[in-house]
Amino acid sequence: MSQRKSSRAGAGAKAAAAGHIHFVQGNEACVHGALYAGVSFFAGYPITPSTEIAEHLAERLPGIGGAFIQMEDEIGAMCAVCGAALAGAKAMTATSGPGFSLKQEAIGYACMAEIPCVVVNVQRAGPSTGLPTKVAQGDVNQARWGTHGDHSIVVLTASSVQDVFAITVEAFNIAEIYRTPVILLFDEVVGHMREKLIIPAPGELPVVERLRTAVKAGVNYHPYLPREDGRLPISDFGDVHRYNVTGLFHDIFGFPTENPEQVSKLVYHLVDKIENRSHLLARYKEFYLEDAEHILVSYGSSARSARHLVEGRRRKGDRIGLLELQTLWPFPAQVVREKTAHAKNVFVVEMNLGQVMAQVKQATAHPDRVFLVNRMDGMLVTPTDIGKVMRTVEGRGF
């Protein structure tokens, strides 16, 4: 499918839904966000609790000139996404923990070949089959380190249906700007809860289109030669330019190389293009941090419980604030450091054994004052759970 056709289809989808108030699941909000961003290809395989994303796109994409393919497994789905993205489509897939594990090799290929795409992981309790219908946030480190080798990755999340929509658009934009796979790390509660969604009018949210090369046919094209601003123009595979795509280390033409200088340069390029822009990629929300003595750091559905406690205790005069992270990788260490600099205590609220807490400890000046509030039993961490830990730490009523 040509990108021109994809753009028209995306615009039509946006115009049809813009301004309407919807009552939808988080998974459906992700679909609306992807359509707003111009997605034209989805390949996936059903898996709880992400299946609604595939179901809705199976219905929506053919009607706007896009393509939906249910593959034989998650490995094939991720490979199909890579191929479609190289051919010019804005492409995505969606899965959960076990499927996300299977996708890792092809995600690594997308990192190495610099293929823009979006991967949604609606987390459930694990490892292995775990609790397929229950909530968890145990895939934070897998999203960062799941594929082998030195690389970097962008991982975004959200805690509300409206934010799921917006952060999905952000994911496609970042994928296009940096020519990289972007992971949307939602969780079962966010994916399945229903809330109001207002879809913005076309143009209200920025949508980044594919940066295509201006090199004419018959002229040498360097598919891996970045511009001065760091962006890599791309030519749709199978169009006017013929070029090599490989998961091996390669030169600016895309051909394999074992030249130590070129290998080292490529590794640093793949990492630096993301890590050196962590301040630009940091997305977060803050609540009552100006005078907060005690700060909760959270993300996803856990942040909803954290905010509930903060709102209640503020009304009683307690100086508590919340830093809700929407970018998990590259970890926004500078944001965490600055926002928690004057806190007496920091409480990290998450549903795992402390995967984000480890990062917060590294970012803060006083790691001994960082405490974990967690659950990993398939149940949503509650405001009561948070309050119990805070009372234990402070030794007084909260």
Secondary structure, 3 states (H helix, E strand, C coil): CCHHHHHHHHHHHHHHHCCCEEEEEHHHHHHHHHHHHCCCEEEECCCCCCHHHHHHHHHHCHHHCCEEEECCCHHHHHHHHHHHHHCCCCEEEEECHHHHHHHHHHHHHHHHHCCCEEEEEEECECCCCCECCCCCCCCHHHHHHCCCCCCCCEEECCCCHHHHHHHHHHHHHHHHHHCCEEEEEEEHHHHHCEEEEECCCCCCCCCCCCCECCCCCCCCCCCCCCCCCCCCCECCCCCCCCCCCCCCCECCCCCECCCHHHHHHHHHHHHHHHHCCHHHHCCEEEECCCCCCEEEEECHHHHHHHHHHHHHHHHCCCCEEEEEECEEECCCHHHHHHHCCCCCEEEEEECCCCHHHHHHHHHCCCHHHEEEEECCCCCCCCHHHHHHHHHHHHCCCC
